[in-house]
Amino acid sequence: MDSTAIDRFDTDRFEAGRSRLASLAYRLLGSATDAEDAVQDAFLHWQAADRQLIKVPEAWLTKVVTNLCLDRLRSAQVRRERAAGAWLPEPLLDGDPMLGPADTFAQRESVSLAVLTLMERLSPLERAVYVLREAFSYPHAEIAEILDITESASQQHLHRARHRVTAARRRGGSEIDPASARRIIEEFLAAATSGRTERLVALLTDDATAVSDGAGLSAKLLQYDTPQRIAAIARAGFRPTDAKRRLAGGTPAMHYAVLNGAPAILAVVGGHVVGSVTFDLTAGKIATVRGIAAPARLTRLNEAWRQHEPDTPLIAQW
């Protein structure tokens, strides 16, 4: 086999595993854009390596991608950006290959916006061990090899990570059937657009919280921590105004969608998603509301939406 054929064969081997590597990087970084960059950097490492010496390409590439992500998580710039209080995970549309394996509850939960946010509380090593074990079922011996730590250290990191994530997820974490989830979100939207504050409050848990990136216009995330405040903000946020239409670039339609396994409402103008609101549900009520409208956080979601055949909008003319 000549060198050109070998290069093409090795490129094909890399591309065959690209989606898996991207889903690993996304879970580690919470950003589709950063995940794509990490995978591309891994491809450059792959091209530069003596590939004839690599006995198990999947293991080698997993180690490279994981450590590239760890380098980014440890960087001073990223720590400053995330400590500034304006960070939220980048939402992905249901079916996006970057969401990766979803056969078990643990795999689905590991890519939820709730857990991606909670993983910000973990150290980079804890985060890596948690993702490799919970989402990809790597044994501790392989995780230790990937991260250059002992098997005992891997077990300890997983124990701490599970404890922290589980403790923070006590309010939720249970799955709800899709029909019930949609019904709750439709009721929320109907109450918000009609101004029925009492109904909004009734749909929320007593300890409900809400967070918004303020469409990227705020230096910090906007946070609300009582059902009454959340209801008031939802009522104001879903009330149509000329100013909002100008900001959105037109009159948005409101669509139901599933983002990272959670029910969501998307505001869409001319086929372009201008905002998303995702919901965590527990015991038939809404526990968390996340509003994301900063364009940089909706790039991949928009790419997927353009190839998506949406249902009839919940509200066609806002």
N, C-alpha and C positions, 0 to 999 in steps of 0.2 A: 504494500500500500504506500503510495507516494505521500509526501508531506502535505500536499493540498487536501488529499482525501482524508488523512489523519486529522488535520485541523477541522475539517467539516464533520467528521465523525465525533470528535471531542466537543465541538460546538453543539451538535445535536444531543449529546449526552447531557450537557449543561442545560439546554433548553427543556429537556424532558423533565427536569426537576425544578424548573424556575418557579412554578406556582407554589410548590411546597416550601421553597426557600423564602418566597415573598410572604407567605402566610406566617412563617416563623418570624421573619423580621417585623412584620406588622404587629404581631402580638408583643414583641419585645419593645417596640418603639411607639406604638399607638398612632402612627402616622403612615399613611399609604405612600406619600411622597418620599419620606425618609426611608421607608422599606424598599422602594424601587431603587433608590440611590445605593443602598447597602447591597442589594442583589447585583446591581451593575458593577459595583466595586469588586464584588466576589468574582464576577466573570473576568475582570481584568487580572485578578490574582490567578484564576484558573488558566488563562491564556499564557501567563508568564511562568507558570510552574512546569516542572519536568513531569508531565502527566503519566509517563510510563512507570514512574516510581509510586504513583498513587494507586494503592491496591483496592480501596473502597471509595470511589468518588463521592457517593452520597454522604458518607461520614466525614470526609475531608471538607466538602463544601458546607456541611452543617456547622462544622467547627469554625470555618472562616467567616460565615455569615453571622454566627452568634457573637464572635469576638469583635467583628466590625460594629455590631450593634452595641455591645458593651462599651467599646471605645467612645461611641457617640453619647451614650447615657452618662458616661463619666466625665465628658468634656465640660469645661468651665462654662462655655457659652450656653450649652443646653441646660445645665443646672440653673444658671441665672434666668433663662427664659421660663423655665417651669416653676421656679421659685417666685417669679413675679406675680403669679396668681392669675395668669391669662391663658392657661393651657387646658385644652379639652381634647379627647381622642378624636380622630377623624372618622366620621361615620361612613359605613359601606352598605350598599344596597344588598338585600338578600340575594344569594346566588353568586355574588362576586367570588371568584376563585381565591382571592387573597384572604378570605375568611377561613379557608382551609378546612381541616377535618371537623365534622359536626355529627359524628355517629353517637357520641355519648353526651350526657348532661355536662360532664366536666369539660369536654371539648367546646361545647356551645357556650358555656359560661365563661370560659377563658378568653373569649373574643367579644364578650358583651361590653358595652360602653361602661357599665358599672364596674366590672372587674378591671378593665383597662385603666380606669381612673384610680381605682384602689391600688393598683400595682405601682402607682407613683410613690406610695408609702414604703415600698420595698427597696432594699439595696439592689444595685444592678445584678449582683450574683444571685440574690434571692429570686429576683424576677426571672433570670435565665433558667434557674433550676425549676422553678414553678412551671414555666412555659414548656420546657423540654419534657418534664414528667407528666403534667396534667393534660397538655394538648397533644403531645406527640408520643407519649408512653415510652420514652427512653428509660432503660434500666439505669440505676445509679452508677454502675460501672462505666457505662458509656458517657453519662453526663460528666463524671469525674474526668474522663479522658478529654472531652470537648472543652471543659473549663479549666483544665490543669489544676484540679483540686483532688483531695482524697475522696473516696467513696463515703466515708463517715461525714466529711464536711458537706457533701451533697445532700445526705439525709438530714443533717441539721438545718441546712438552708431551706429545704422543703418543709420541714416541720414548722419553722418560724414563718415562712411565707403562707402556708395553709392557715396557721393560727390567725395571722393578721387579716387575711382576706376573709376568712370565715367569721371572725369577730365583727368585722365591719359590714358583713352581708346578712347579719341576723334578721334585719328588717325585711329582707326579700330573698331572692335566690330560687324561689319555686317557679316552675313553669305553669303556664296557663294555656288553655286550648285557644287556637287561633280565632275561632268564632267569638268567644267571650271577650278576647282582647280587642277585637275590632269593635264590638258593640260598646265597650267602655270608652274607647277613643272617639267613636262617633257621638256618644252622649256628651263627652267633654267638649268637642268642637261645637255641637249644637248649643250647649249652654253658654260657651264663651262668646259665640257670635250673636246670641240673642240677649246677652247681658244678664243671664240668670245666675247671679253670684251664689245664691244659696245652693243651687244644684251643683255648681262647681265644687263648693266646699264639701258637699256630701260625697262627691266622687273621690276625694282625697283622703289619705290616711291622716290620723291625728298628728303624726310626726313627719308629714310630707315635706320635701325640700324641692327647690327649683334652682337651676343655674342657667345662665345665658352668656354667650360671648359678646352680646351687644352688637352683633354684625361686624365685629372687629373694630368698632368705633370706640370701645372702652379700653383703657389700659389694663383693667382687671376684670375678672368675671363678675357678673351681677348675680347675687345670691339672695334667695328668699327662703324663710324657714318656718312659716306658719301657713295653714290652709287658707286663712283669710287673705294674707298678702299674696299668695300664689293665685288665688281666685281673682283678686283685683288686677294683678299683672296680666293674667290670661285674658281677662275681659278687655283690658286696654290694648293688649297686643293683637288680639283678633278682631278688634273693631276697625272696619275699613275707613280710611281717610285719604284725602287727596295727596297728602304729604307722603304717606306710606306707598301709595301707588307710584308716585314719582321716584321714590327711593328704590322701589323694586323694578322700575322700568316698565311698568304696565299693571294691568289688573291680574293678580295671580289666581289660579285655580288651586283648590286644596285637595290633595290626593292622599289616600291611605297607602302606607308602605310598611315594610319591615326592614329595619336597619340594625345590623349586628344582632339579629335575633329578637329585637324588641319592636313593639308596635310604634308607628310614627305617623306624623302628618308632614307632608311636603308642600311647600308653597312653590308653584311652578308658573313661570311666565314665558310664553312662547316656547315651550319645551325645555326651558332652562330652570333648574332648581335654584331658588333664591333664598331658601330657608328651610330648616328642618326642626321638628320638635319630636323628641323621642321620649318614651314613657317606660318606667319600671313599674310593674304591677305586682301586688301582693294581696292575697285574700280578697280578690275581686275589686281592689281599689288601687288608685294611683299613688305610689310612694315617692317617685322621683320624676321630675320633668327636666329635660335638657334642651335648651334652644341653641341651635348652631346656625349662624347665617354669615359668618366671615367667609368670603369667596375662596380663600386659600384652603379652607377646611372642606370645601364642597367640590373640589376639582375632580377627583375620581368618581364621586357619586354622580356628578353630572355626566361624565363619560359613560357610566353604566346606564343612566336614565335615558340617554339618547338612543340606546340600543334596546330599551325596555318597552314592552307593550303595556301601558298602564291601564288600570281599571277605570271605569267611569268615575270622574272626580266626585268627592263628597260635596264639594261646592264648586260649581263650574264658573261662577262669576262672583268674585268676592266683593 
